[in-house]
């Protein structure tokens, strides 16, 4: 069994399973139905690539949620 990866999500230390993708992280954080934007190491990753983008140790991930209002 591989050790979990230590990453940062919105500046907070987080662990994910080795081999996890952005789709796995979004599911782990229960954000699947929300309108979000994700950047990994300052590069925006389109939602269509979440399942293809593997997370690496020490990645800096920022997740932003679109909020409507008036």
C-alpha positions, 0 to 999 in steps of 0.5 A, spaced: 500 500 500 502 506 498 503 512 503 498 518 502 500 524 498 501 531 502 498 536 498 495 543 500 488 545 498 486 552 499 492 553 503 490 547 508 494 541 509 490 535 506 492 528 504 489 524 498 491 517 496 497 515 492 494 515 484 488 520 486 486 525 481 482 531 481 476 528 480 477 523 486 479 530 490 473 533 488 469 527 491 473 527 497 471 534 499 464 533 497 464 538 491 462 534 485 455 538 484 458 545 485 460 550 480 467 550 481 474 552 478 480 548 480 488 551 479 494 546 481 500 550 482 497 556 479 495 552 472 487 552 471 485 545 470 478 544 466 473 540 469 473 535 463 480 534 465 479 532 472 479 525 471 485 525 467 489 530 472 493 526 477 495 529 483 502 529 485 506 530 492 506 537 494 501 540 489 498 547 491 491 546 489 486 552 489 478 551 489 474 556 488 466 556 488 462 560 483 457 564 487 451 568 485 448 574 488 445 580 487 
